[in-house]
Amino acid sequence: MTSSTMCVASGELSPSQHSQPQVILSVVCAVFNGSAVVSDLLRSYELQRRHDVELVVMDGGSTDATVDIVNASNLADVLVSDRDNGIYDAWNKAIARCNGTHVAFIGADDVLADGCLQHLVEACRSAPSSTNIIAGFNILTRERMPVQLLGESFSASRVHRRMPMAHVMSAHSLAWLRNIGGFDASFRSAGDYELLLRANSSLVVTTIPHILAYMEDGGTSRKRWLPHVECWRARRKNGMGICRAGALFIRAVMGARLREMGQR
């Protein structure tokens, strides 16, 4: 690339395009040097591609072949390549470019589950206008092998103790997300959890009984210490006392350690 910013979009609309159905769902992928994994995501999207869903790819200025792979796929409705300040900064930039009534986020090393886009579009169309997030379930994978089912029905009373939903491909009301100020870009792995804590008193979540994505282990949110430290900071930021936040931190670290021991 000859410049630090590249945007590939639809161009001018023809008269026939003006009559196309409204975009319901914007799927956002933030990626940096993801050439080894992004093809699987693109393939899973292509198999379900719909006229009422758009794909927005936010590349963090990759130095590998990521942008070339995305361009060659001809699947991205919007492709921006520019340096960012982490995944939540990239997501916030994407929010400003989305055209759907709802927006969902997925990692470059994740893949869509069968039927994901159909399930989400149907849920977005039928959900009450008061709904902020439509969540389903994820399957955690290691080297693409299923390991664990992630997600549970949302309960506001459990938000302060742990992330209560599978976030990958949860559909957020775009108007609500913009109104609440998007994600706190100072976080590196728990910005989605911080968003829930910030909105908890008024949050309206609809849970649908479908697996929406396969989430590959080893991403930023799965690093050993970072998620626990950031969850502690998110709780403190949103009013939790230092003693309770500390107790939850210790509990989470001990639980993670026990799981590691069990895996071995």
C-alpha positions in Angstrom: 0.0 0.0 0.0 1.2 3.5 -0.7 -0.8 5.2 2.0 -1.7 4.3 5.6 -5.4 4.4 4.9 -7.3 2.4 2.3 -11.1 2.2 2.0 -12.8 -0.1 -0.4 -16.5 0.4 -0.5 -19.5 0.1 -2.8 -19.0 3.4 -4.7 -22.0 5.3 -6.1 -25.4 3.6 -6.0 -27.2 3.0 -9.2 -31.0 3.5 -9.4 -31.6 -0.2 -9.0 -29.4 -0.4 -5.9 -31.5 2.3 -4.2 -34.4 -0.1 -4.2 -32.5 -2.9 -2.5 -33.7 -4.1 0.9 -32.3 -2.3 4.0 -29.2 -3.7 5.5 -30.2 -5.4 8.8 -26.9 -6.6 10.1 -23.4 -5.3 9.9 -20.7 -7.9 10.6 -17.5 -6.3 11.8 -14.1 -8.0 11.8 -11.1 -6.3 13.2 -7.9 -7.9 12.0 -4.1 -7.3 12.1 -1.7 -9.6 10.3 -4.3 -12.3 10.1 -3.4 -13.9 6.7 -3.0 -17.3 8.3 -6.6 -17.4 9.6 -8.8 -14.8 7.8 -9.6 -17.1 4.8 -11.6 -19.5 7.1 -13.7 -16.6 8.4 -14.3 -15.3 4.9 -15.3 -18.8 3.6 -17.8 -19.2 6.4 -19.3 -15.8 5.6 -19.5 -16.5 1.9 -21.5 -19.7 2.5 -24.2 -17.6 4.2 -23.9 -14.2 2.4 -27.1 -12.3 2.2 -28.3 -9.1 0.6 -29.4 -7.7 4.0 -26.1 -8.3 5.7 -22.8 -6.4 5.1 -19.3 -7.2 6.0 -17.1 -4.5 7.4 -13.4 -5.3 7.8 -11.1 -3.0 9.9 -7.5 -3.9 9.2 -5.0 -2.4 11.6 -2.3 -1.8 9.0 -1.3 -5.4 8.4 2.2 -6.0 7.0 1.3 -9.5 5.7 -1.1 -10.5 3.0 -4.3 -9.9 5.0 -5.6 -7.0 2.9 -4.8 -8.8 -0.4 -6.8 -11.9 0.8 -9.8 -9.8 1.9 -9.7 -7.9 -1.4 -9.4 -11.0 -3.5 -12.5 -12.5 -1.7 -14.7 -9.7 -3.0 -16.8 -10.1 0.2 -16.1 -7.0 2.2 -18.6 -4.2 1.6 -16.2 -1.9 3.5 -12.5 -2.5 4.0 -10.4 0.0 5.9 -6.7 -0.5 6.5 -5.2 1.9 8.9 -3.3 1.8 12.2 -5.6 1.7 15.3 -5.2 1.6 19.0 -6.4 -1.9 19.6 -9.5 -4.0 18.9 -12.0 -1.7 20.6 -10.7 1.4 18.8 -11.1 -0.5 15.6 -14.7 -1.5 16.5 -15.5 2.1 17.4 -14.2 3.3 14.0 -16.3 0.5 12.4 -19.5 1.6 14.2 -19.3 5.0 12.4 -19.2 3.1 9.0 -22.0 0.5 9.6 -25.3 0.7 7.7 -27.2 -2.0 9.4 -29.8 -1.6 12.2 -27.6 -4.0 14.2 -23.9 -4.8 14.4 -22.1 -7.9 15.4 -18.4 -8.5 16.0 -16.2 -11.5 15.1 -12.5 -12.2 15.3 -10.4 -12.9 12.3 -9.6 -16.4 13.7 -13.2 -17.2 14.4 -15.8 -18.7 12.0 -19.6 -18.3 11.6 -21.7 -21.3 12.7 -24.1 -22.7 10.1 -27.3 -20.6 9.9 -25.8 -17.8 12.0 -26.8 -14.9 9.7 -30.3 -16.2 9.0 -30.9 -16.7 12.8 -29.6 -13.2 13.6 -31.4 -11.4 10.8 -34.7 -13.1 11.8 -34.1 -12.1 15.5 -33.2 -8.6 14.6 -36.4 -8.2 12.6 -38.6 -9.6 15.3 -37.0 -8.3 18.5 -38.8 -5.5 20.3 -37.4 -2.0 19.7 -36.3 -1.9 23.3 -33.8 -4.7 22.8 -30.2 -3.6 23.0 -28.4 -6.9 22.3 -29.4 -10.2 20.8 -27.1 -13.0 22.0 -26.7 -16.7 21.2 -24.0 -19.2 22.0 -20.4 -19.8 20.9 -18.3 -23.0 20.8 -14.7 -22.5 22.0 -12.3 -24.4 19.7 -8.6 -25.2 19.8 -7.1 -25.8 16.4 -10.7 -25.9 15.1 -11.7 -28.8 17.4 -14.7 -28.1 19.7 -13.8 -27.7 23.4 -16.5 -25.9 25.3 -20.0 -24.4 24.9 -19.9 -20.7 25.8 -22.9 -18.5 26.8 -25.9 -18.5 29.0 -29.2 -16.6 29.2 -28.6 -13.1 30.3 -29.2 -12.1 33.9 -28.5 -8.6 35.1 -27.7 -9.9 38.6 -24.8 -12.0 37.3 -23.1 -9.3 35.2 -20.9 -8.0 38.0 -19.6 -11.6 38.7 -18.7 -12.6 35.1 -19.3 -12.1 31.4 -22.8 -13.5 31.1 -23.0 -14.1 27.4 -21.1 -15.3 24.4 -20.1 -12.0 22.8 -18.9 -13.3 19.4 -21.6 -12.4 16.8 -24.0 -11.0 19.4 -26.1 -8.4 17.5 -26.1 -4.9 19.1 -28.6 -2.3 18.2 -26.5 0.2 16.3 -28.4 3.2 17.5 -28.1 2.1 21.1 -24.4 1.3 20.7 -23.7 4.8 19.3 -25.9 6.4 21.9 -24.0 4.8 24.8 -20.7 5.9 23.4 -19.4 2.6 21.9 -16.5 0.7 23.6 -13.9 2.1 25.9 -10.8 1.8 23.8 -8.5 1.9 26.8 -9.2 -1.8 27.3 -7.4 -4.5 25.4 -9.5 -7.6 26.1 -12.5 -6.7 28.3 -14.1 -3.8 26.5 -17.2 -5.8 25.7 -17.6 -6.7 29.3 -17.1 -3.1 30.4 -19.9 -2.1 28.0 -22.3 -4.5 29.8 -21.3 -3.2 33.2 -21.7 0.4 32.0 -25.2 -0.3 30.6 -26.3 -2.9 33.1 -29.1 -1.0 34.9 -31.0 -0.5 31.6 -29.7 -3.3 29.5 -32.3 -5.4 27.5 -30.9 -8.6 26.1 -32.7 -11.3 24.0 -31.2 -14.7 24.0 -31.8 -16.9 21.0 -31.2 -20.7 21.2 -28.6 -20.9 18.4 -24.9 -21.4 18.2 -23.6 -18.3 16.3 -19.9 -18.8 16.0 -16.9 -21.0 16.7 -14.4 -19.0 18.7 -10.8 -20.1 18.4 -8.9 -20.1 21.7 -5.8 -18.0 22.1 -7.1 -14.5 21.2 -6.6 -11.4 23.2 -9.5 -12.1 25.5 -8.1 -15.5 26.3 -4.6 -14.5 27.4 -3.8 -15.8 30.8 -3.6 -12.7 33.0 -4.9 -9.8 30.9 -8.6 -10.7 31.0 -8.7 -11.0 34.8 -6.9 -7.7 35.3 -9.1 -5.9 32.8 -12.3 -7.3 34.3 -11.1 -6.0 37.7 -10.5 -2.6 36.2 -13.9 -2.7 34.4 -15.7 -3.4 37.7 -13.8 -0.7 39.5 -14.5 1.8 36.8 -18.2 1.1 37.1 -18.5 1.5 40.8 -17.6 -1.8 42.4 -15.8 -1.6 45.7 -12.1 -2.5 45.8 -12.6 -5.5 48.2 -15.4 -7.1 46.2 -13.6 -6.5 42.9 -10.4 -8.0 44.4 -12.3 -11.1 45.7 -13.7 -11.7 42.2 -10.3 -11.3 40.7 -8.8 -13.9 43.0 -11.7 -16.2 42.4 -11.3 -15.9 38.6 -7.6 -16.5 38.7 -7.9 -19.6 40.9 -10.7 -21.0 38.7 -8.6 -20.5 35.6 -5.6 -22.2 37.3 -7.8 -25.2 38.3 -9.0 -25.5 34.7 -5.5 -25.5 33.4 -4.5 -28.2 35.8 -7.5 -30.3 34.7 -6.6 -29.9 31.0 -3.2 -31.4 31.7 
